[in-house]
Amino acid sequence: MVHDGGPRVGRAARCARRFPDAHVVVFGHSHIPVNEPGVPGQLLFNPGSPTQRRSQPVRTFGRLLLESGEIRRREIVPLG
């Protein structure tokens, strides 16, 4: 988990370099929800914000279900 995933352009490669052994990189700062694959075998996940939507249409939070070391479910949940 890291506060800032940096600019969208180049994020997947940057996260792979910074966290080469991570299967999931959870990041924030921008309040922009992200739920997408990075480099093969890595998930990039930003839950957004349940309190400050900033430029987003709705507030959000993220939910990850992990079971036996595997991601079983991943979702961005809109509020309101």
DSSP file (Angstrom, degrees, kcal/mol; ACC not computed):
  #  RESIDUE AA STRUCTURE BP1 BP2  ACC     N-H-->O    O-->H-N    N-H-->O    O-->H-N    TCO  KAPPA ALPHA  PHI   PSI    X-CA   Y-CA   Z-CA
    1    1 A M              0   0    0      0, 0.0     2,-0.3     0, 0.0    26,-0.2   0.000 360.0 360.0 360.0 133.7    0.0    0.0    0.0
    2    2 A V  E     -a   27   0A   0     24,-2.7    26,-0.7     1,-0.1     3,-0.1  -0.981 360.0-130.6-139.5 148.2    1.4    3.4   -1.0
    3    3 A H  E    S+     0   0A   0     -2,-0.3    25,-1.6    24,-0.2     2,-0.5   0.941  92.2  32.1 -65.9 -48.0   -0.1    6.9   -0.8
    4    4 A D  E     -a   28   0A   0     23,-0.2    -1,-0.2    25,-0.1    25,-0.1  -0.943  49.9-173.6-123.6 121.6    0.6    8.0   -4.3
    5    5 A G        -     0   0    0     23,-0.7    10,-0.1    -2,-0.5    -1,-0.1   0.485  45.7-134.7 -84.9  -3.3    0.6    5.8   -7.5
    6    6 A G        -     0   0    0      8,-0.1    -1,-0.2     4,-0.0    24,-0.1  -0.198  51.3 -13.1  78.8-174.3    1.8    8.8   -9.5
    7    7 A P        -     0   0    0      0, 0.0     4,-0.1     0, 0.0    -3,-0.0  -0.199  64.8-119.9 -59.8 150.7    0.5    9.9  -12.9
    8    8 A R  S >  S+     0   0    0      2,-0.1     3,-1.9     3,-0.1     4,-0.4   0.917  96.0  81.1 -57.9 -45.8   -1.8    7.5  -14.8
    9    9 A V  T 3  S+     0   0    0      1,-0.3     0, 0.0     2,-0.1     0, 0.0  -0.485 110.7   5.4 -66.7 122.0    0.7    7.3  -17.8
   10   10 A G  T 3> S+     0   0    0     -2,-0.4     4,-2.3    -4,-0.1    -1,-0.3   0.458  90.9 126.1  86.2   1.8    3.4    4.9  -16.9
   11   11 A R  H <>  +     0   0    0     -3,-1.9     4,-3.0     1,-0.2     5,-0.3   0.908  68.8  53.0 -61.2 -44.7    1.8    3.8  -13.6
   12   12 A A  H  > S+     0   0    0     -4,-0.4     4,-2.0     1,-0.2    27,-0.4   0.934 113.9  41.8 -59.6 -47.7    1.8    0.0  -14.3
   13   13 A A  H  > S+     0   0    0      2,-0.2     4,-2.1     1,-0.2    -1,-0.2   0.898 115.0  51.6 -66.7 -39.6    5.5    0.0  -15.1
   14   14 A R  H  X S+     0   0    0     -4,-2.3     4,-2.5     2,-0.2    -2,-0.2   0.924 111.2  46.5 -63.7 -45.5    6.4    2.3  -12.2
   15   15 A C  H  X S+     0   0    0     -4,-3.0     4,-2.8     1,-0.2    -1,-0.2   0.880 110.3  53.9 -65.7 -37.3    4.5    0.1   -9.7
   16   16 A A  H  < S+     0   0    0     -4,-2.0    -1,-0.2    -5,-0.3    -2,-0.2   0.894 111.5  45.5 -63.8 -39.0    6.1   -3.0  -11.1
   17   17 A R  H  < S+     0   0    0     -4,-2.1    -2,-0.2     1,-0.2    -1,-0.2   0.917 118.3  42.1 -69.0 -42.6    9.5   -1.5  -10.6
   18   18 A R  H  < S+     0   0    0     -4,-2.5    -2,-0.2     1,-0.2    -1,-0.2   0.846 131.0  24.0 -73.4 -34.0    8.7   -0.3   -7.1
   19   19 A F    ><  +     0   0    0     -4,-2.8     3,-1.6    -5,-0.2    -1,-0.2  -0.525  69.1 162.1-131.6  64.2    6.9   -3.4   -5.9
   20   20 A P  T 3  S+     0   0    0      0, 0.0    -1,-0.1     0, 0.0    -2,-0.1   0.733  78.4  44.6 -63.2 -23.5    8.2   -6.3   -8.1
   21   21 A D  T 3  S+     0   0    0     21,-0.0     2,-0.3     2,-0.0    -5,-0.1   0.453  89.4 108.3 -99.2  -0.9    6.9   -9.0   -5.7
   22   22 A A    <   -     0   0    0     -3,-1.6     3,-0.1    -7,-0.2    -3,-0.1  -0.576  46.6-169.0 -82.0 136.5    3.5   -7.5   -5.1
   23   23 A H  S    S+     0   0    0     -2,-0.3    20,-2.5     1,-0.3     2,-0.4   0.727  83.5  30.9 -87.4 -27.6    0.4   -9.1   -6.5
   24   24 A V  E     -b   43   0B   0     18,-0.2     2,-0.6     2,-0.0    -1,-0.3  -0.999  64.5-164.7-133.1 132.6   -1.8   -6.1   -5.5
   25   25 A V  E     -b   44   0B   0     18,-2.9    20,-2.7    -2,-0.4     2,-0.5  -0.964  10.8-166.8-115.8 113.0   -0.7   -2.4   -5.3
   26   26 A V  E     +b   45   0B   0     -2,-0.6   -24,-2.7    18,-0.2     2,-0.3  -0.863  18.5 163.6 -99.1 129.2   -3.2   -0.3   -3.3
   27   27 A F  E     +a    2   0A   0     18,-2.2   -24,-0.2    -2,-0.5   -23,-0.2  -0.894  13.3 171.8-140.9 169.3   -2.7    3.4   -3.7
   28   28 A G  E     +a    4   0A   0    -25,-1.6     2,-1.7   -26,-0.7   -23,-0.7  -0.316  36.0 108.4-143.3-134.8   -4.6    6.6   -3.1
   29   29 A H  S    S+     0   0    0      1,-0.2   -25,-0.1   -25,-0.1   -26,-0.1  -0.358  85.6  61.3  79.3 -52.6   -3.9   10.4   -3.1
   30   30 A S  S    S-     0   0    0     -2,-1.7    -1,-0.2     2,-0.2    19,-0.1   0.729  89.4-139.4 -78.6 -21.8   -5.8   11.2   -6.3
   31   31 A H        +     0   0    0      1,-0.2    18,-0.4    17,-0.2    25,-0.1   0.601  61.4 131.0  67.4  13.1   -9.3   10.0   -5.1
   32   32 A I        -     0   0    0     16,-0.2    16,-0.3    -4,-0.1    -1,-0.2  -0.872  61.6-123.8 -98.1 115.1   -9.8    8.6   -8.6
   33   33 A P        -     0   0    0      0, 0.0     2,-0.4     0, 0.0    43,-0.1  -0.296  32.2-179.0 -61.4 137.8  -10.9    5.0   -8.4
   34   34 A V  E     +C   46   0B   0     12,-2.2    12,-2.7    -7,-0.1     2,-0.2  -0.997  17.8 162.4-138.6 132.8   -8.8    2.5  -10.2
   35   35 A N  E     +C   45   0B   0     -2,-0.4    10,-0.2    10,-0.2    41,-0.1  -0.647  38.0 120.2-147.9  82.4   -9.4   -1.3  -10.5
   36   36 A E  E     -C   44   0B   0      8,-2.2     8,-3.0    -2,-0.2     2,-0.1  -0.971  63.8 -93.0-148.8 156.6   -7.3   -2.5  -13.4
   37   37 A P  E     -C   43   0B   0      0, 0.0     6,-0.2     0, 0.0   -25,-0.1  -0.461  33.9-171.7 -70.1 144.3   -4.5   -4.9  -14.2
   38   38 A G        -     0   0    0      4,-3.2     3,-0.1     1,-0.6   -26,-0.1   0.292  61.9 -15.8 -98.4-127.5   -0.9   -3.6  -14.2
   39   39 A V  S >  S-     0   0    0    -27,-0.4     3,-2.4     1,-0.2    -1,-0.6  -0.398 105.4 -64.3 -69.6 159.7    1.9   -5.7  -15.5
   40   40 A P  T 3  S+     0   0    0      0, 0.0    -1,-0.2     0, 0.0     3,-0.1  -0.197 128.2  17.1 -50.6 129.0    0.9   -9.4  -15.8
   41   41 A G  T 3  S+     0   0    0      1,-0.2     2,-0.4    -3,-0.1    -2,-0.1   0.454 106.9  99.6  89.0   1.5    0.1  -10.8  -12.4
   42   42 A Q    <   -     0   0    0     -3,-2.4    -4,-3.2   -18,-0.0     2,-0.4  -0.974  55.2-154.5-125.8 137.0   -0.3   -7.4  -10.7
   43   43 A L  E     -bC  24  37B   0    -20,-2.5   -18,-2.9    -2,-0.4     2,-0.5  -0.901   6.3-151.5-106.8 135.0   -3.5   -5.6   -9.8
   44   44 A L  E     +bC  25  36B   0     -8,-3.0    -8,-2.2    -2,-0.4     2,-0.4  -0.935  22.6 178.9-105.2 125.8   -3.6   -1.8   -9.4
   45   45 A F  E     +bC  26  35B   0    -20,-2.7   -18,-2.2    -2,-0.5   -10,-0.2  -0.972  19.4 170.8-139.9 119.7   -6.3   -0.7   -7.0
   46   46 A N  E     - C   0  34B   0    -12,-2.7   -12,-2.2    -2,-0.4   -18,-0.1  -0.986  19.6-156.7-123.5 117.3   -7.3    2.8   -5.8
   47   47 A P        -     0   0    0      0, 0.0     2,-0.3     0, 0.0    30,-0.2   0.564  28.2-140.2 -72.6  -6.2  -10.5    2.8   -3.8
   48   48 A G        -     0   0    0    -16,-0.3   -17,-0.2    13,-0.1   -16,-0.2  -0.634  39.0 -60.9  79.7-142.9  -11.3    6.4   -4.4
   49   49 A S        -     0   0    0    -18,-0.4    11,-2.2    -2,-0.3    12,-0.1  -0.979  25.1-160.8-147.0 130.6  -12.7    8.3   -1.5
   50   50 A P  S    S+     0   0    0      0, 0.0     9,-0.1     0, 0.0     3,-0.1   0.571  98.6  34.9 -81.2  -8.1  -15.9    7.8    0.6
   51   51 A T  S    S+     0   0    0      1,-0.3     2,-0.5     9,-0.1     8,-0.1   0.780 120.1  34.5-114.8 -40.6  -15.6   11.4    1.9
   52   52 A Q        +     0   0    0      1,-0.1    -1,-0.3     8,-0.1     8,-0.1  -0.928  51.6 179.6-124.7 108.3  -14.2   13.7   -0.8
   53   53 A R    >   +     0   0    0     -2,-0.5     3,-2.9     1,-0.2     5,-0.1   0.691  17.8 177.4 -80.4 -17.0  -15.2   12.9   -4.4
   54   54 A R  T 3  S-     0   0    0      1,-0.3    -1,-0.2     3,-0.1   -23,-0.1  -0.281  73.9  -7.9  47.0-117.6  -13.2   15.9   -5.8
   55   55 A S  T 3  S+     0   0    0     -2,-0.0    -1,-0.3     3,-0.0    -2,-0.1   0.443 113.6 104.2 -87.7   2.0  -13.6   15.7   -9.6
   56   56 A Q  S <  S-     0   0    0     -3,-2.9    -3,-0.1   -25,-0.1   -24,-0.0  -0.506  76.5-125.9 -84.0 152.7  -15.3   12.3   -9.5
   57   57 A P  S    S+     0   0    0      0, 0.0     2,-0.3     0, 0.0    -1,-0.1   0.826  89.3  11.5 -67.7 -30.8  -19.1   12.0  -10.1
   58   58 A V  S    S-     0   0    0     -5,-0.1    -9,-0.2    -6,-0.1     2,-0.2  -0.951  81.5-101.4-141.8 160.8  -19.7   10.0   -6.8
   59   59 A R  E     -D   79   0C   0     20,-0.6    20,-3.0    -2,-0.3     2,-0.3  -0.536  47.1-175.4 -76.1 151.2  -17.9    9.1   -3.6
   60   60 A T  E     -D   78   0C   0    -11,-2.2     2,-0.3    18,-0.2    -9,-0.1  -0.932  22.2-162.4-143.0 164.3  -16.5    5.5   -3.6
   61   61 A F  E     -D   77   0C   0     16,-1.8    16,-3.6    -2,-0.3     2,-0.3  -0.955  23.1-124.4-140.6 163.5  -14.8    2.9   -1.5
   62   62 A G  E     -D   76   0C   0     -2,-0.3     2,-0.4    14,-0.2    14,-0.2  -0.794  14.3-163.0-111.1 151.4  -13.0   -0.3   -2.6
   63   63 A R  E     -D   75   0C   0     12,-2.7    12,-2.2    -2,-0.3     2,-0.4  -0.987   5.9-177.3-134.7 124.8  -13.6   -3.9   -1.5
   64   64 A L  E     -D   74   0C   0     -2,-0.4     2,-0.6    10,-0.2    10,-0.2  -0.985  10.1-159.3-119.1 128.9  -11.1   -6.7   -2.1
   65   65 A L  E     -D   73   0C   0      8,-3.0     7,-3.3    -2,-0.4     8,-1.4  -0.941  12.7-174.0-108.8 115.9  -11.9  -10.2   -1.1
   66   66 A L  E     +D   71   0C   0     -2,-0.6     2,-0.4     5,-0.2     5,-0.2  -0.911   5.6 175.3-110.9 135.5   -8.8  -12.4   -0.6
   67   67 A E  E >   -D   70   0C   0      3,-2.8     3,-1.7    -2,-0.4    -2,-0.0  -0.973  67.8 -12.3-144.5 125.0   -9.0  -16.1    0.0
   68   68 A S  T 3  S-     0   0    0     -2,-0.4     3,-0.1     1,-0.3    -1,-0.1   0.870 128.9 -53.3  52.8  40.2   -6.2  -18.6    0.3
   69   69 A G  T 3  S+     0   0    0      1,-0.2     2,-0.3     0, 0.0    -1,-0.3   0.560 118.1 108.3  77.1   7.5   -3.8  -16.0   -1.1
   70   70 A E  E <  S-D   67   0C   0     -3,-1.7    -3,-2.8     0, 0.0     2,-0.7  -0.886  74.8-115.8-118.5 148.5   -5.9  -15.3   -4.2
   71   71 A I  E     +D   66   0C   0     -2,-0.3    -5,-0.2    -5,-0.2     3,-0.1  -0.745  35.5 172.3 -79.5 115.4   -8.0  -12.3   -5.2
   72   72 A R  E     +     0   0C   0     -7,-3.3     2,-0.3    -2,-0.7    -6,-0.2   0.759  65.9   7.5 -94.7 -30.4  -11.6  -13.7   -5.2
   73   73 A R  E     -D   65   0C   0     -8,-1.4    -8,-3.0     2,-0.0     2,-0.4  -0.987  57.8-178.5-154.2 140.9  -13.4  -10.4   -5.8
   74   74 A R  E     +D   64   0C   0     -2,-0.3     2,-0.3   -10,-0.2   -10,-0.2  -0.980  18.4 156.1-142.5 128.5  -12.4   -6.8   -6.5
   75   75 A E  E     -D   63   0C   0    -12,-2.2   -12,-2.7    -2,-0.4     2,-0.5  -1.000  39.4-135.6-154.6 150.8  -14.8   -3.9   -6.8
   76   76 A I  E     -D   62   0C   0     -2,-0.3   -14,-0.2   -14,-0.2   -28,-0.1  -0.943  29.9-152.3-101.8 124.4  -15.2   -0.2   -6.5
   77   77 A V  E     -D   61   0C   0    -16,-3.6   -16,-1.8    -2,-0.5     2,-0.2  -0.879   5.3-143.0-105.3 117.4  -18.4    0.6   -4.7
   78   78 A P  E     -D   60   0C   0      0, 0.0     2,-0.4     0, 0.0   -18,-0.2  -0.526  11.5-146.5 -76.2 145.3  -20.2    3.9   -5.5
   79   79 A L  E      D   59   0C   0    -20,-3.0   -20,-0.6    -2,-0.2    -2,-0.0  -0.930 360.0 360.0-111.9 135.8  -21.9    5.7   -2.6
   80   80 A G              0   0    0     -2,-0.4    -1,-0.1   -22,-0.1   -20,-0.1   0.470 360.0 360.0  76.8 360.0  -25.0    7.8   -3.1
